[in-house]
Amino acid sequence: MDLALYDGERLLVCVEIKERASQLEMLVRQLKAYESVVPLSAADRGNDPLRKAKYLVRRRPDYFCGAAIGVRLEYAVD
């Protein structure tokens, strides 16, 4: 993740920054493929969406946000 916001030890928000809106939208589409199951033991080298999904599962932020020029996406992490 490009930015993480904490309140003390608690991770509140993870933010991913992309240059173009299309890059951000593709990442979010690919992340959604891992909504039901995240293979935590799978290799993620070169697989950015899996790496991000693992990060979200392991770190449990309250929110995940994505930003690119002209676009901002915000999600509650559950």
C-alpha positions in Angstrom: 0.0 0.0 0.0 1.2 3.5 -0.7 -0.2 5.1 2.5 -1.4 3.8 5.8 -3.2 5.9 8.4 -3.1 4.8 12.1 -4.8 5.9 15.3 -2.1 4.7 17.7 -1.7 1.0 17.0 -5.0 0.7 15.1 -4.8 0.7 11.3 -7.6 2.9 10.1 -7.1 3.4 6.3 -4.9 1.9 3.6 -4.6 3.9 0.4 -3.4 2.7 -3.0 -2.3 5.4 -5.5 -2.3 4.9 -9.2 -1.4 7.3 -12.0 -4.4 6.6 -14.2 -8.1 5.8 -13.3 -8.0 2.7 -15.5 -5.2 1.3 -13.4 -7.1 1.8 -10.2 -10.3 0.4 -11.6 -8.5 -2.7 -12.9 -6.9 -3.3 -9.5 -10.2 -3.0 -7.7 -11.8 -5.5 -10.2 -9.0 -7.9 -9.6 -9.1 -7.5 -5.8 -12.8 -8.3 -5.9 -11.9 -11.8 -7.3 -10.5 -12.5 -3.8 -13.6 -11.3 -1.9 -14.7 -14.8 -0.8 -11.2 -16.5 -0.4 -7.7 -15.1 -0.2 -5.1 -17.8 -0.7 -2.7 -16.6 2.0 -0.1 -19.2 1.3 0.0 -18.6 -2.4 3.0 -16.9 -3.9 2.2 -13.3 -4.8 5.3 -12.2 -6.5 4.2 -10.3 -9.6 0.5 -10.6 -8.6 -0.3 -7.1 -7.1 -4.0 -7.8 -6.5 -3.2 -10.9 -4.5 -0.5 -9.1 -2.6 -3.0 -6.2 -1.7 -5.7 -8.7 -0.8 -3.3 -10.5 1.6 -2.3 -7.2 3.1 -6.0 -6.3 3.7 -6.8 -9.7 5.3 -3.7 -9.7 7.5 -3.7 -6.0 8.6 -7.5 -5.5 8.8 -7.8 -1.8 8.2 -11.3 -0.2 8.7 -11.1 1.2 5.1 -9.4 0.7 1.8 -9.2 3.7 -0.5 -7.8 4.1 -4.0 -6.9 7.3 -5.7 -5.8 8.3 -9.2 -6.1 11.5 -11.2 -9.8 12.3 -11.4 -11.0 9.3 -9.3 -11.3 8.3 -5.7 -12.7 5.0 -4.5 -13.5 4.2 -0.9 -14.5 0.9 0.7 -15.2 -0.4 4.2 -13.2 -3.5 4.9 -15.2 -6.3 6.4 
